[in-house]
């Protein structure tokens, strides 16, 4: 067993909030097999595994490669095993054990299907899973099950949330934010407030995969809901964060700057722990076939772990390097004073313009040039 730190967030950025040495989190799509058929699925999951998914031996070789991010005893990235549904991988227990034997901390993103039993959640805790994520996209069964396309998923998610709490598992709940789901967010918050969770992540839709069938918020509406999230975060029993809405960091920081706090004081405080993290900076994604992308929502392949080191692909490919360098960003993101803290959604820029270095079209802010 190694002595590397395995806690979530152990890898730290440099002074410019760039994760050059290693990502903080590796999202690994172990399989695209899943019992659900969600309307916004990035992975376009299917009932059974696709041909060509990484074998057990290939997956363990990837774990050996990940250890190479810490050649001098530094912290290793945290691994989030996702899908599809990782519970559909018959070798899941073996892969979790192999990761932990190498000092790599593991979290899981299981689908809420009949495979996710109370016993399975207790098993996750016993084998050392650090956290899990569950999705709740509406405050009632009609709307949630309509998105997940399987009746009963809403009730099963709340049961799983309570069983995870009973097992002592930390839980992040993910909620999709679209033009149609946003008005329901306050009601979702009220539902979640009756349960125990570590964190609530509002995922602002990226129009890729099946998600292209849904409608993103306008910049003005997104700003309104981000300000609402910032307000409830001050009183919420759990942390409220965003996914693919990086300009939330501007909204929560700006009032502190206006109140007289310095940029250095904000960077030294707890609010900064998510600063800089975006597609390709602090995050990297491995598909079920071994393809490596900046994130699951920016599906530009920079290589494959079957024939190239993940360390090499993350550190040295041109696209990955550019995503960690706001000096290369274009338009408003390129001149924004918050660009190191925020950086915008590179995935949304790509989805809308074909260029991941363009401005994030969801952010309406007119920056003061740096």
N, C-alpha and C positions, 0 to 999 in steps of 0.2 A: 504494500500500500504506500502511495506517495504521501508527501506532507503538504502538497499544494492546497491553497485555500479553495473551497468549493462553494462558498456562499454566493447567492445571486448578487450581482453588482460588485464582485471582487476586483474585476479588471477596471482600471481607472484610465481616463483620457489624459492627454497632455495638456499643457497650459492653454491651448487654443481649442479645447474640447474635441480634439480629434483622437480617435481610437486607432492609432497607427500600428502598435505592436500586435494587438489581438482584439477581436470583437468581445463585447461584454456578454452577448448571448448568441448562440448558434441555434437557429430553428431548423430542426431536422424532420422532414416529412418522411417518416419511416415507410408509409404506404399510402396509396390513395384509395384503398378499400375503406368503405364506410357504409353503415346502415342507414344514414340519412341522405337526403338529396336537397340540401339547402339552396334557396334561390340565389344567394349571393356567394356561393362557394368559389373561392379562389382556385382550389385544386381540381375543380370539376370531378369530384369524387364519384366512385362507382362501387357496386356491391362487392366485387372481388378485386384482388390485387392485379395490377397491370403486369404484363410480361416485362422482364428486364429489371425488376426492382433489385436493389442491392441484396446480395446473399448475406447470411450471417457472417461468413468469413470476410466479405468485403466491408461489412459494417464495422466489424472489430478492427479492421485495418484503418478505417477512418478514425476510430477512437485513438489508435496509436498515433496517427497523424496529428490529432488535436493536441496531444501532449507536447508536440513541437512548438506550440505557441509560447511555451514557458521554459526555454532552454536554460535559463539562469535562475530557476526557482521562483519565477514570478507567478502571479495568480493566473489560473486557467479560466477560459470562458465557461459560462454556464450553458448547459445543453437543455433545450426544450424539445422533447420528442412529441411530434405532432402528426397530422395526417391530412386527409382521411381520418381514420381512427387508429391510433397506435395500438389499441387493444386487439386489433385484427392481425397484428404481427405475432405469429406463434413463438418467436424467439425474444419477445419483449423482455421477459425476466432476465434472460441471458445477457442481453445488451445493456440493461440497466446495471447489472452486476459488473459487467466488464468496464463500463464507464466509471463506476465508483471505485473499482480496483485501480484505476489510473488517476484517481483524484479529481474526477470530473463530476460536478454536481448535476443532478437531473431533475427536471420538472416534466409534467405530462399535460397534454391537451386532449383529453379523451372526448369522444362524442357521447352524448346522452342517448344511449341505446340500451337494450336489455343486457348487454355485456357489462354495463357500469352498475354493478350490484354493490350493496353495502359491504359485503365480504371483500369485493375487489378494492374498494376504497381503503378498507383497513389493511389489506395486503400492500397497497401502495405505501402507506405509512410505515409498515413493518420493513419494507425493503429500502427505505431511505429516500423516497421521493420527497423533494423539498416543498413543492407546491403543485397545484393543478389549476387549470382554467376551465371554466364552464361558460356557456353562452346563454344569455337571456335577452331576447330582442324585443320583448313587449311585456306589458303588465298583466296580460291575460292570455288564456289558452288559445282563444280564437286567432289572435294576431300572431303570437309566437309560433304556434303550430302551422299557421299559414306560410310562414317564412321557412320553417324547417321541413315542411312537406310531410311530416309524420304526426298523426294525432297522438296526444298524450305526452308529447315531449316537454311541454311547459310544466306540467305537474311533476314529471320525472326529474326535471332539472332542480326544482325546489327540494324534492326529496334527496337528491344527490348532494345538494348544498348542505343540507342538515346532516346527512351521514358523514360528509367530509369533516364538518365541524366536530362531530362526535368522535371521529377517528383522530382528530388533532392535525388535520391537513390544512395548510394555508391555501386559500382559494382566491383566485382572481376571477371576477365575472366580467365577461365581454358583452357589450351591447352595441349592435349595429345602429349607426345614425345615418338616416336617409331623409329625403323630403317627406316621406310618409310616416317614418317612425319617430322623428324628432319630437313632435307634440306629445308623445306618450312618455318621454323621458322622466318628467316629474313623478308620474305614476309608477314607473319602473323603480325609481329611487325609493319610493314609499314601500314597495314590495321588498326590496333588498334590505331596507332598514330593519326589517323584522327577522333578518337572518344574520349569521356571522360570516363575514368575509374579510379578507385582507385588503382588497383593492378592487375598484370598479373602473374598467377601461372602456371609454367611449370610442368605438372604432368608426371613424368617418369614412364612409364608403369610397373605395377606389373602383372605377368602372373597368374591371378586368374579369376574366372568367365568366361565371354566371352573373356576377355582380353588375355586368354591363346592362342587364335587364332592368336594374333599379335606377333611381334618380338621385344624384348627389344634391346636397344643399347648395343654395346660392352662397356666395361669400358673405353677404350681409346676414343671412339667416345663421350661417355657421358661426359668425362672430357673436351673435346674440346667444346661441346655445353654449358657446365656450365661456362667455361671461357668466352665464347661469351656473355652469359647472364649477367655475372658480369660486363663486359665491357659496355654493353648497359644500365645497371642499373645506371651507373654513369651519364648518360645524358638523360635518359628516362623521359617523363612527368608523368609517373606512376611508382610505385614500382614494381620491378621484383623479384619474389620469386620462390621457387621450392616446389614441393610435392613429397615425397618419393625419394628425392635426397639430403639427409641431408648433404652430404659432400660439398655441395655448401658453407656451412659456413666455411669450411677449406679454400676453394679457395678464398673467399673474405677477410678472416682474415690474411692469410699468407703474402700477400704483406705489410700489415700494420706492422706485426711483424718484417719483414725484414727491414722496414723503421725506426725501432726503437721504435715503440709503445709497451707498456707493455701489458701483458695479462689483467691486471686490468683496464687499460685505454680502451681497446677494450670492456671489459665487461660493462664498465660504459657508453659506447656510444650507439647511436641508432641502430647500426648494430646488437647488441646483442638481440634484442627483440624477435627473433625467436629461440635463442639458447636453446638447450635441448629438444625442442618439437619433439616428434616422437611417433610412435605407442605405446600407453600405458603410455606415459609420457607427461602429459598436454593434452592428447587426449583420449577420450573413445567413444565407438560407441554402440548405441542401435538399434537393428534390428526392422523391422516391427512387428515381433512376440515377441519382448521383450528380445531377447537374447543379452547379453552384451559381446563385444569383445574389445581388445585393440584398434583396428581401423577397418574401413570398409575393409581394405586391408589385415588385419591379422585376418582371420575368425576363430579363436580359441575361443570357447564360455567358459566364466568363470562363467556364471550363467544367471538367467533370472529375470527381474524386477517384474514379476508377483508374485514371491515368495521370493525374496531376495533384500535387499536394495542396490541401485546403489552405495551409499556411501561405504557400506561394500565391495562390489565387486571391486570397484576401489582401495580402500585403502589396503585391506587385503588379496586378493587372491594371491596365490604364483606366478602365471604368471605375474600379474600386478606389483607386487613388484619387481620381477627380471628385468622387462623391464625398471624400473626406476633406476637400479643399474648397471652402467657400469663395476663395479668390477666383475660382473658375466658374462660379454661378453667374447666370445671366439675368438681365432685367432687374426687377426690384429686389429679388433675393440677393443679387450680386453686390448691391450697394447698401443693404439694410444694416443698421447698427446692431441688430439682434442676430446677425447671420451665424455667428459661432455658437450661440446658445440654441438657436432654432434650426436654421438651414432649410426649412420648408420640407414638404413631402416631395422627395425626388420621384417617388412612384407616381404621384398624381401629375407632376410635371410631364413625366414620360407618357402617361395615359392620354393626356390632353394634347400634347404638342409633338410627341415622338422624340423629345430631347430631355433626358433626365437632369440636365443642368439648367433648364429654364426655370422661370419663377413658378412658385406654387399657385395655381389659379384659384385656390380656395381662400387665400389670404388677401383681404382688401387693403392692407396697411400701405400707406405711402411713406417710405422710409426717409429718414434724415441721412444723407450720404455719409458713410464713414471715411 
